[in-house]
């Protein structure tokens, strides 16, 4: 439950491009086929709701509550029990599930070393039931939302110096576990602000908005507790509003909750809902404005600069992006219209329209880039992409983002590394993750269930998107960002170094090793040949102090230089310098099979990221066969698709903000020319259709 730390996982080859599409993008090395594709057909009937709460209901258990110093809840005298979800659910051989707590279980006391229930999952479970009730009118979801919110409020400390903060863990008999084993920070868990405080704000904000008219007395109680939580934030992170820290030479906002845009975003979701319902609450509106401003300030990179417009989650690293807690785009998109701050919306647009398509083309919604792709994929990360894309599409009037959202949501229905559905609408169960080699974690714990259901609620609320997502059940191929390891190269005047840990404290050495080049040393890294130009991003551990540069070539083409030093003051980060993929001045020409470096001073090189100037994600299913083409080029690029006889293309191009590109005579709509045009930094959605 503590801040996500990227660990090395089992390595595997990138997702293979399987030749089953009949769309051959000549000269781009994208998905191709040997058999004609079926005509695009109508997606299956989508009237039946995708949202099935059965498994989440199974995870719920009754929790006895006893008023104690600093801990009580609404109507505890009349109703001395509440409900909370178990943290995990292990899948049994017969297909059933066993509810499990966190850590190890004491055979004598029955206590878990962490607990049976946790505030993070309790808060987000409340959000699921609240949204389902509001969306469908379901009375049982209203009842469960009421009870789960009462349970969450018991975990909030109401008196003393920690008032407003939240205890994370609780045992099945209602006993609180302020200090869990293994130790999590803060310890005790209500001794400072936390992810669970941020998520409590999320649940309280959406809870107040839902119950304001339905149960004013309960809503008033939730409002009081939200005031307590915001007051706690005002004494902690928000007391630093307007101040900046230094992280490897960059200014970063000092007022984010636990230093995270990720944690802050989940609080912003609640504050946005609350502020719509209580616009006169100045303290909440101020907190909303300040946190949203801080999140937007973590926007980083551009179309041709890592991380390609993503909102970075943590102010203590300039080289780590992760999807755990990745609701930043959704939060900014929800808040910016309320705040009348269109300038803040730009961060959500860049994250959704520029970064997310590159993420999908690199192999799907990985849980982290650190800075190279290569982590497992979980429902939390998929949901954050889907909700962010939908919210940003609405706030920015950017319809192209809904096509990207359909590709992302297809993960639940089989368009993933395993090739199998990650969600079962008949049972409401969701898998706990998919590894890089396609192995599935079949368990179905609270977090994965919750975020899958949040995605299903989003799809149910958007029928056109739902139909398109249900029509995507297979990822035919991806062609996007890949890494070539420096240690695989030919070294002169240097050596391979394998540090004790791949984790530097703020990033990961890809492959667990790097090449240390001496001044004048050279390195030639082999790369797979491609029939299109690629952007090259050398990953260099840039030292804080000024130093020389490393020059980069591919064949006879000079690509540019990267800095060996000059990262600047370490500041609040865990390690001096930064392990960063730097942009070069020129793209590597098509056909080249190596990249060469010459160090002007001592240099530490991890590898190179290779980015096709036109990346792609090809998908198929009952909705037909389609490809999303994504540009990382400075100008418009046109590619030729070899179409089987009797087919034409239906295509729509969008710019770097997800806005439609004005149609021309040979672009968009029904097209028999086989030409696909992609706007600079934008993307084009193409479907093969039978005449």
Secondary structure, 3 states (H helix, E strand, C coil): CCCCCCCCCCCCCCCCCCCECCCEEECCCCCCECCCCCCCCCCCCCCCCCCCCHHHHHHEEEEECCCECCECCCCCCCCCEEEEECCEEEECCCCCEEEECECCECCCCCCECCECEEHHHHHHHHHHHHHHHHHHCCHHHHHHHHHHHHHHHHHECCCCCCCCCECCEECCCCCEECCCCCCCCCCCCCCCCCHHHHHHHHHHHHHHHHHHHHCHHHHHHHHHHHHHHHHHHHHCHHHHCCCEEEECCEEEECCCHHHEHHHHHHHHHHHHHHHHHCCCCHHHHHHHHHHHHHHHCCECCECCECCCCCECCECCCCCCEECCCCCHHHHHHHHHHHHCCHHHHHHHHHHHHHHHHHHHHCCCCCCEECCCECCCECHHHHHHHHHHHHHHHHHHCCCHHHHHHHHHHHHHHCCCCCCCCCEECCCCEECCEECCCCCEECCCCHHHHHHHHHHHHHHHCCHHHHHHHHCCCEEEEEECCEEEEHHHCEEEEEEEECCCCCECCCCECHHHCEEEEEEEEEEEEECCCCCCCEEEEEEEEEECCCCCEEEEEECCEEEEEEECECCCCCECCCCCCEEEEEECCCCECCCCCEEEEEECCCEEEEEEEEEECEEEEEEEECCEEEEEEEECCCCCEEEEEECCCCEEEEEEEECCCCCECCCECCECEEECCCEEEECCCCEEEEEEEEC
